[in-house]
């Protein structure tokens, strides 16, 4: 498991994208099929993935929308920075609760697999409860946004 300087978990415990386990391969195939069907038909121009980990999903999204500028954000971690160097996306470290981007920067923001991490790392943070609850209640999956102040 990747951890930051304070020992807080910052990443996956293993690489699920290249697992040889047939059950896991089937689960990941279904996951990617669902992701592909949820992405918008009209290509977004600027995309952010929050909590991007190794950047596998962002790279897949970048391949789907070759003209888009894709940015990934995750907690500071030198190993992740090393993983990102081979991707065709821009990577930055930061806090999803305090996004380091001006308002209206992105057309599409992805926060995949982040709710369980946010609840584990910051269970009392009002952003985790309020913004994620608002997202889940008001936005269809393909248009789910990390925060209106970033994408509108």
N, CA, C and O of each residue as an XYZ file, in Angstrom:
608
protein
N       0.840     -1.183      0.000
C       0.000      0.000      0.000
C       0.880      1.239      0.000
O       1.855      1.319      0.747
N       0.534      2.197     -0.834
C       1.262      3.458     -0.864
C       0.821      4.314      0.314
O      -0.365      4.381      0.635
N       1.791      4.974      0.960
C       1.485      5.867      2.079
C       2.246      7.167      1.889
O       3.277      7.207      1.218
N       1.716      8.251      2.500
C       2.418      9.521      2.425
C       3.429      9.621      3.567
O       3.639      8.652      4.297
N       4.051     10.786      3.721
C       5.090     10.969      4.731
C       4.578     10.756      6.151
O       5.359     10.435      7.047
N       3.274     10.933      6.366
C       2.710     10.751      7.705
C       2.230      9.330      7.938
O       1.792      8.994      9.038
N       2.309      8.483      6.901
C       1.851      7.109      7.028
C       0.414      6.896      6.601
O      -0.099      5.781      6.695
N      -0.255      7.957      6.126
C      -1.651      7.829      5.669
C      -1.674      7.138      4.312
O      -0.855      7.444      3.446
N      -2.615      6.203      4.121
C      -2.716      5.508      2.830
C      -3.030      6.485      1.699
O      -3.879      7.365      1.845
N      -2.341      6.323      0.577
C      -2.565      7.200     -0.572
C      -2.850      6.433     -1.846
O      -3.029      7.054     -2.894
N      -2.900      5.129     -1.804
C      -3.101      4.402     -3.051
C      -3.624      3.005     -2.856
O      -3.992      2.593     -1.756
N      -3.644      2.293     -3.953
C      -4.139      0.922     -3.957
C      -3.150     -0.020     -3.280
O      -1.958      0.270     -3.178
N      -3.670     -1.141     -2.826
C      -2.806     -2.129     -2.194
C      -2.176     -3.055     -3.226
O      -1.193     -3.730     -2.920
N      -2.707     -3.104     -4.418
C      -2.154     -3.928     -5.494
C      -2.674     -3.400     -6.827
O      -3.577     -2.563     -6.859
N      -2.111     -3.883     -7.909
C      -2.483     -3.419     -9.239
C      -3.607     -4.283     -9.793
O      -3.357     -5.344    -10.364
N      -4.828     -3.835     -9.627
C      -5.990     -4.596    -10.081
C      -6.136     -4.589    -11.604
O      -6.846     -5.424    -12.165
N      -5.468     -3.654    -12.268
C      -5.608     -3.526    -13.712
C      -4.855     -4.613    -14.472
O      -5.202     -4.917    -15.613
N      -3.848     -5.191    -13.869
C      -3.077     -6.234    -14.544
C      -3.163     -7.577    -13.838
O      -2.356     -8.468    -14.103
N      -4.117     -7.730    -12.954
C      -4.271     -8.981    -12.214
C      -4.518    -10.144    -13.168
O      -5.211    -10.004    -14.175
N      -3.946    -11.278    -12.835
C      -4.173    -12.491    -13.610
C      -5.339    -13.312    -13.084
O      -5.721    -14.312    -13.691
N      -5.905    -12.894    -11.962
C      -7.024    -13.610    -11.370
C      -8.236    -13.504    -12.299
O      -8.668    -12.395    -12.612
N      -8.800    -14.648    -12.749
C      -9.911    -14.584    -13.712
C     -11.161    -13.893    -13.164
O     -11.878    -13.235    -13.919
N     -11.427    -14.029    -11.892
C     -12.592    -13.358    -11.306
C     -12.364    -11.845    -11.320
O     -13.254    -11.076    -11.682
N     -11.178    -11.438    -10.928
C     -10.874    -10.008    -10.924
C     -10.859     -9.443    -12.347
O     -11.320     -8.324    -12.572
N     -10.341    -10.198    -13.291
C     -10.342     -9.751    -14.691
C     -11.776     -9.525    -15.167
O     -12.059     -8.543    -15.855
N     -12.672    -10.428    -14.801
C     -14.071    -10.285    -15.209
C     -14.696     -9.057    -14.555
O     -15.430     -8.312    -15.206
N     -14.411     -8.844    -13.286
C     -14.927     -7.658    -12.595
C     -14.413     -6.378    -13.245
O     -15.177     -5.434    -13.445
N     -13.137     -6.341    -13.573
C     -12.565     -5.144    -14.192
C     -13.127     -4.928    -15.599
O     -13.339     -3.787    -16.010
N     -13.367     -6.005    -16.334
C     -13.973     -5.874    -17.657
C     -15.360     -5.248    -17.543
O     -15.717     -4.368    -18.326
N     -16.140     -5.706    -16.563
C     -17.467     -5.128    -16.330
C     -17.379     -3.673    -15.889
O     -18.178     -2.838    -16.315
N     -16.412     -3.376    -15.040
C     -16.213     -2.002    -14.580
C     -15.912     -1.080    -15.763
O     -16.513     -0.012    -15.885
N     -14.993     -1.483    -16.628
C     -14.638     -0.645    -17.775
C     -15.784     -0.534    -18.768
O     -15.954      0.510    -19.397
N     -16.565     -1.581    -18.918
C     -17.739     -1.509    -19.790
C     -18.726     -0.473    -19.240
O     -19.264      0.335    -19.997
N     -18.962     -0.495    -17.930
C     -19.871      0.476    -17.310
C     -19.316      1.895    -17.428
O     -20.062      2.831    -17.714
N     -18.022      2.055    -17.212
C     -17.402      3.374    -17.349
C     -17.563      3.893    -18.768
O     -17.967      5.038    -18.968
N     -17.253      3.067    -19.749
C     -17.355      3.487    -21.148
C     -18.779      3.904    -21.505
O     -18.979      4.870    -22.241
N     -19.761      3.184    -20.989
C     -21.149      3.528    -21.316
C     -21.625      4.773    -20.575
O     -22.576      5.419    -21.014
N     -20.984      5.122    -19.460
C     -21.400      6.290    -18.678
C     -20.761      7.588    -19.161
O     -21.263      8.671    -18.860
N     -19.675      7.495    -19.896
C     -19.004      8.707    -20.364
C     -19.846      9.405    -21.416
O     -20.560      8.745    -22.171
N     -19.774     10.729    -21.480
C     -20.616     11.475    -22.412
C     -20.254     11.207    -23.875
O     -19.093     10.981    -24.217
N     -21.286     11.238    -24.725
C     -21.079     11.048    -26.167
C     -20.393     12.263    -26.783
O     -19.557     12.122    -27.676
N     -20.745     13.450    -26.308
C     -20.116     14.678    -26.797
C     -18.771     14.823    -26.085
O     -18.731     14.897    -24.857
N     -17.682     14.864    -26.831
C     -16.361     14.902    -26.202
C     -16.134     16.157    -25.364
O     -16.252     17.269    -25.878
N     -15.810     15.994    -24.075
C     -15.426     17.145    -23.261
C     -14.035     17.625    -23.685
O     -13.228     16.845    -24.191
N     -13.771     18.897    -23.475
C     -12.469     19.456    -23.861
C     -11.442     19.397    -22.734
O     -10.252     19.194    -22.976
N     -11.920     19.578    -21.479
C     -11.008     19.559    -20.326
C     -11.591     18.625    -19.272
O     -12.726     18.799    -18.829
N     -10.803     17.640    -18.880
C     -11.259     16.581    -17.976
C     -10.320     16.521    -16.785
O      -9.101     16.621    -16.926
N     -10.911     16.356    -15.609
C     -10.141     16.144    -14.380
C     -10.559     14.825    -13.771
O     -11.751     14.542    -13.646
N      -9.582     14.014    -13.390
C      -9.879     12.844    -12.555
C      -9.279     13.095    -11.189
O      -8.069     13.269    -11.050
N     -10.142     13.113    -10.178
C      -9.742     13.325     -8.795
C      -9.498     11.964     -8.161
O     -10.308     11.052     -8.322
N      -8.393     11.819     -7.445
C      -8.066     10.532     -6.854
C      -7.682      9.530     -7.925
O      -8.163      8.397     -7.934
N      -6.817      9.953     -8.819
C      -6.526      9.180    -10.027
C      -5.631      7.976     -9.794
O      -5.520      7.119    -10.671
N      -4.992      7.887     -8.641
C      -4.100      6.750     -8.417
C      -3.020      6.700     -9.473
O      -2.349      7.695     -9.746
N      -2.862      5.533    -10.063
C      -1.812      5.331    -11.064
C      -2.153      5.972    -12.407
O      -1.293      6.062    -13.283
N      -3.401      6.419    -12.580
C      -3.792      7.103    -13.804
C      -4.349      6.201    -14.893
O      -4.531      6.647    -16.026
N      -4.619      4.955    -14.575
C      -5.135      3.999    -15.571
C      -6.447      4.483    -16.187
O      -6.620      4.434    -17.405
N      -7.359      4.944    -15.355
C      -8.662      5.385    -15.859
C      -8.504      6.657    -16.686
O      -9.102      6.790    -17.754
N      -7.702      7.581    -16.189
C      -7.486      8.832    -16.934
C      -6.882      8.553    -18.306
O      -7.261      9.191    -19.289
N      -5.956      7.615    -18.383
C      -5.368      7.287    -19.677
C      -6.414      6.694    -20.611
O      -6.431      6.994    -21.804
N      -7.285      5.852    -20.066
C      -8.363      5.273    -20.873
C      -9.291      6.376    -21.392
O      -9.697      6.355    -22.554
N      -9.624      7.338    -20.523
C     -10.480      8.460    -20.915
C      -9.766      9.329    -21.949
O     -10.389      9.792    -22.905
N      -8.473      9.552    -21.766
C      -7.697     10.324    -22.726
C      -7.684      9.642    -24.096
O      -7.771     10.312    -25.125
N      -7.577      8.327    -24.109
C      -7.611      7.577    -25.369
C      -8.982      7.700    -26.038
O      -9.083      7.750    -27.264
N     -10.028      7.748    -25.223
C     -11.392      7.867    -25.773
C     -11.636      9.255    -26.374
O     -12.310      9.387    -27.396
N     -11.083     10.284    -25.730
C     -11.249     11.666    -26.191
C      -9.870     12.233    -26.535
O      -9.318     13.009    -25.755
N      -9.304     11.862    -27.685
C      -7.919     12.244    -27.989
C      -7.654     13.745    -28.068
O      -6.506     14.159    -27.910
N      -8.653     14.564    -28.303
C      -8.434     16.009    -28.371
C      -8.557     16.713    -27.035
O      -8.301     17.914    -26.942
N      -8.944     15.987    -26.002
C      -9.183     16.610    -24.693
C      -7.895     16.760    -23.895
O      -6.962     15.969    -24.029
N      -7.870     17.797    -23.061
C      -6.796     17.958    -22.085
C      -7.234     17.241    -20.820
O      -8.245     17.604    -20.219
N      -6.485     16.230    -20.412
C      -6.836     15.438    -19.231
C      -5.822     15.729    -18.132
O      -4.611     15.658    -18.344
N      -6.344     16.057    -16.955
C      -5.525     16.328    -15.774
C      -5.919     15.337    -14.692
O      -7.097     15.030    -14.509
N      -4.916     14.842    -13.978
C      -5.194     13.950    -12.852
C      -4.669     14.583    -11.570
O      -3.671     15.302    -11.568
N      -5.373     14.291    -10.482
C      -5.030     14.846     -9.176
C      -5.079     13.725     -8.154
O      -6.013     12.923     -8.142
N      -4.078     13.674     -7.308
C      -4.087     12.724     -6.196
C      -3.215     13.292     -5.089
O      -2.531     14.299     -5.270
N      -3.251     12.632     -3.946
C      -2.435     13.058     -2.821
C      -0.952     12.958     -3.177
O      -0.578     12.152     -4.029
N      -0.107     13.760     -2.539
C       1.328     13.709     -2.844
C       1.910     12.324     -2.603
O       1.767     11.751     -1.523
N       2.565     11.801     -3.626
C       3.201     10.493     -3.528
C       4.221     10.354     -4.650
O       3.845     10.393     -5.821
N       5.492     10.194     -4.325
C       6.522     10.098     -5.364
C       6.324      8.894     -6.292
O       6.634      8.972     -7.481
N       5.814      7.789     -5.758
C       5.586      6.611     -6.611
C       4.521      6.909     -7.665
O       4.660      6.500     -8.818
N       3.461      7.618     -7.278
C       2.444      7.979     -8.259
C       3.026      8.896     -9.324
O       2.751      8.724    -10.511
N       3.820      9.855     -8.912
C       4.448     10.749     -9.882
C       5.257      9.953    -10.893
O       5.272     10.281    -12.080
N       5.925      8.914    -10.428
C       6.676      8.050    -11.333
C       5.765      7.313    -12.304
O       6.092      7.173    -13.483
N       4.624      6.842    -11.813
C       3.652      6.151    -12.677
C       3.107      7.115    -13.733
O       2.919      6.731    -14.887
N       2.857      8.343    -13.345
C       2.243      9.322    -14.239
C       3.165      9.717    -15.389
O       2.690     10.139    -16.442
N       4.472      9.584    -15.200
C       5.412     10.051    -16.221
C       5.240      9.317    -17.552
O       5.640      9.840    -18.591
N       4.663      8.136    -17.542
C       4.481      7.382    -18.783
C       3.105      7.612    -19.420
O       2.798      7.021    -20.456
N       2.287      8.454    -18.815
C       0.930      8.680    -19.311
C       0.858      9.913    -20.209
O       1.735     10.777    -20.184
N      -0.204      9.969    -20.999
C      -0.449     11.108    -21.876
C      -1.450     12.063    -21.217
O      -2.404     12.512    -21.852
N      -1.217     12.368    -19.934
C      -2.082     13.264    -19.162
C      -1.186     14.125    -18.269
O      -0.028     13.787    -18.025
N      -1.733     15.230    -17.791
C      -1.000     16.099    -16.868
C      -1.347     15.706    -15.441
O      -2.525     15.600    -15.098
N      -0.351     15.491    -14.615
C      -0.594     15.091    -13.232
C      -0.212     16.168    -12.248
O       0.772     16.884    -12.439
N      -0.999     16.278    -11.187
C      -0.689     17.221    -10.116
C      -1.113     16.617     -8.787
O      -2.061     15.835     -8.715
N      -0.397     16.993     -7.745
C      -0.740     16.531     -6.405
C      -1.561     17.599     -5.706
O      -1.326     18.793     -5.888
N      -2.525     17.166     -4.906
C      -3.349     18.114     -4.178
C      -4.435     17.409     -3.394
O      -4.495     16.180     -3.351
N      -5.276     18.187     -2.787
C      -6.348     17.721     -1.909
C      -7.681     17.900     -2.627
O      -8.015     19.004     -3.058
N      -8.435     16.827     -2.753
C      -9.729     16.886     -3.434
C     -10.712     17.808     -2.729
O     -11.637     18.322     -3.359
N     -10.530     18.023     -1.447
C     -11.404     18.920     -0.707
C     -11.104     20.380     -0.945
O     -11.920     21.248     -0.636
N      -9.938     20.653     -1.493
C      -9.516     22.030     -1.772
C      -8.822     21.999     -3.136
O      -7.598     22.102     -3.224
N      -9.604     21.860     -4.174
C      -9.048     21.685     -5.511
C      -8.230     22.904     -5.935
O      -8.675     24.042     -5.783
N      -7.030     22.660     -6.470
C      -6.138     23.768     -6.843
C      -6.360     24.294     -8.262
O      -5.404     24.539     -8.998
N      -7.633     24.466     -8.639
C      -7.969     24.919     -9.980
C      -8.999     26.041     -9.889
O      -9.827     26.045     -8.978
N      -8.959     26.989    -10.821
C      -9.977     28.046    -10.838
C     -11.360     27.476    -11.171
O     -11.484     26.384    -11.725
N     -12.379     28.234    -10.823
C     -13.742     27.870    -11.176
C     -13.868     27.666    -12.682
O     -13.156     28.291    -13.468
N     -14.765     26.801    -13.060
C     -15.109     26.541    -14.468
C     -13.933     26.028    -15.306
O     -13.873     26.268    -16.512
N     -13.020     25.336    -14.672
C     -11.849     24.850    -15.394
C     -12.159     23.618    -16.242
O     -11.594     23.466    -17.325
N     -13.039     22.740    -15.776
C     -13.241     21.447    -16.424
C     -14.675     21.247    -16.907
O     -15.628     21.731    -16.297
N     -14.804     20.521    -18.021
C     -16.112     20.130    -18.548
C     -16.620     18.860    -17.867
O     -17.824     18.671    -17.699
N     -15.690     18.002    -17.481
C     -16.042     16.715    -16.876
C     -15.056     16.428    -15.765
O     -13.844     16.519    -15.961
N     -15.573     16.082    -14.595
C     -14.734     15.701    -13.467
C     -15.134     14.300    -13.051
O     -16.306     14.016    -12.807
N     -14.139     13.431    -12.977
C     -14.366     12.052    -12.550
C     -13.814     11.881    -11.143
O     -12.695     12.302    -10.852
N     -14.591     11.272    -10.287
C     -14.148     10.925     -8.934
C     -14.544      9.467     -8.736
O     -15.556      9.167     -8.103
N     -13.748      8.582     -9.276
C     -14.067      7.154     -9.296
C     -13.341      6.476     -8.148
O     -12.142      6.679     -7.954
N     -14.060      5.680     -7.399
C     -13.519      4.947     -6.253
C     -13.019      5.875     -5.153
O     -12.178      5.474     -4.349
N     -13.515      7.095     -5.103
C     -13.019      8.041     -4.117
C     -13.868      8.153     -2.864
O     -13.363      8.543     -1.811
N     -15.139      7.820     -2.955
C     -15.998      8.004     -1.789
C     -15.529      7.156     -0.617
O     -15.458      7.648      0.509
N     -15.203      5.872     -0.865
C     -14.783      5.043      0.265
C     -13.463      5.521      0.840
O     -13.255      5.437      2.050
N     -12.573      6.017      0.007
C     -11.299      6.536      0.492
C     -11.527      7.808      1.299
O     -10.949      7.978      2.372
N     -12.360      8.693      0.788
C     -12.630      9.946      1.497
C     -13.265      9.679      2.856
O     -12.911     10.316      3.848
N     -14.195      8.744      2.899
C     -14.844      8.445      4.179
C     -13.868      7.817      5.170
O     -13.974      8.039      6.377
N     -12.924      7.038      4.663
C     -11.942      6.399      5.535
C     -10.912      7.405      6.039
O     -10.545      7.381      7.214
N     -10.443      8.288      5.158
C      -9.387      9.219      5.535
C      -9.892     10.465      6.250
O      -9.176     11.043      7.067
N     -11.120     10.884      5.951
C     -11.654     12.121      6.543
C     -13.123     11.942      6.902
O     -13.981     12.627      6.345
N     -13.425     11.040      7.818
C     -14.830     10.739      8.113
C     -15.623     11.904      8.686
O     -16.851     11.903      8.605
N     -14.956     12.895      9.262
C     -15.664     14.030      9.851
C     -15.592     15.292      9.000
O     -16.067     16.345      9.424
N     -15.011     15.206      7.813
C     -14.882     16.371      6.937
C     -16.234     16.659      6.290
O     -16.777     15.796      5.600
N     -16.789     17.855      6.497
C     -18.105     18.158      5.924
C     -18.111     18.100      4.394
O     -19.141     17.780      3.801
N     -16.983     18.403      3.746
C     -16.929     18.320      2.285
C     -17.251     16.911      1.828
O     -18.005     16.721      0.873
N     -16.690     15.933      2.496
C     -16.915     14.538      2.115
C     -18.405     14.229      2.155
O     -18.949     13.660      1.208
N     -19.057     14.595      3.233
C     -20.473     14.276      3.379
C     -21.358     15.151      2.498
O     -22.238     14.637      1.808
N     -21.141     16.444      2.511
C     -22.022     17.363      1.785
C     -21.856     17.284      0.278
O     -22.835     17.093     -0.444
N     -20.625     17.429     -0.206
C     -20.432     17.457     -1.656
C     -20.684     16.103     -2.308
O     -21.321     16.037     -3.360
N     -20.201     15.033     -1.707
C     -20.457     13.723     -2.296
C     -21.948     13.390     -2.241
O     -22.489     12.836     -3.198
N     -22.612     13.716     -1.145
C     -24.055     13.452     -1.065
C     -24.803     14.263     -2.108
O     -25.726     13.755     -2.746
N     -24.411     15.532     -2.290
C     -25.045     16.374     -3.301
C     -24.830     15.787     -4.696
O     -25.754     15.743     -5.508
N     -23.609     15.340     -4.965
C     -23.312     14.740     -6.261
C     -24.198     13.540     -6.538
O     -24.820     13.435     -7.595
N     -24.242     12.646     -5.577
C     -24.990     11.409     -5.775
C     -26.479     11.677     -5.925
O     -27.176     10.935     -6.617
N     -26.972     12.723     -5.286
C     -28.405     13.009     -5.332
C     -28.824     13.809     -6.559
O     -29.979     13.727     -6.978
N     -27.909     14.580     -7.142
C     -28.339     15.525     -8.175
C     -27.758     15.308     -9.568
O     -28.255     15.894    -10.530
N     -26.732     14.494     -9.705
C     -26.086     14.371    -11.013
C     -26.156     12.932    -11.522
O     -25.853     11.998    -10.781
N     -26.552     12.750    -12.781
C     -26.466     11.411    -13.354
C     -25.003     10.983    -13.420
O     -24.107     11.825    -13.466
N     -24.768      9.686    -13.425
C     -23.412      9.147    -13.350
C     -22.467      9.768    -14.373
O     -21.361     10.174    -14.015
N     -22.874      9.851    -15.621
C     -21.958     10.342    -16.660
C     -21.606     11.807    -16.491
O     -20.592     12.258    -17.023
N     -22.415     12.560    -15.765
C     -22.155     13.992    -15.604
C     -21.806     14.340    -14.166
O     -21.800     15.516    -13.801
N     -21.515     13.343    -13.351
C     -21.189     13.619    -11.957
C     -19.962     14.519    -11.876
O     -18.985     14.308    -12.594
N     -20.012     15.509    -11.015
C     -18.966     16.500    -10.924
C     -18.450     16.583     -9.493
O     -19.199     16.353     -8.544
N     -17.193     16.907     -9.344
C     -16.624     17.005     -8.014
C     -17.133     18.228     -7.271
O     -17.275     18.189     -6.048
N     -17.408     19.301     -7.976
C     -17.903     20.497     -7.318
C     -18.388     21.480     -8.362
O     -17.700     21.708     -9.358
N     -19.548     22.064     -8.161
C     -20.054     23.039     -9.114
C     -19.110     24.228     -9.261
O     -18.995     24.799    -10.345
N     -18.449     24.595     -8.202
C     -17.591     25.774     -8.289
C     -16.405     25.540     -9.206
O     -15.760     26.505     -9.617
N     -16.089     24.286     -9.545
C     -14.978     23.988    -10.439
C     -15.443     23.870    -11.882
O     -14.719     24.278    -12.790
N     -16.616     23.329    -12.113
C     -17.010     23.022    -13.484
C     -18.026     23.972    -14.111
O     -18.189     23.940    -15.330
N     -18.698     24.794    -13.365
C     -19.679     25.704    -13.972
C     -19.081     27.029    -14.337
O     -19.780     27.900    -14.856
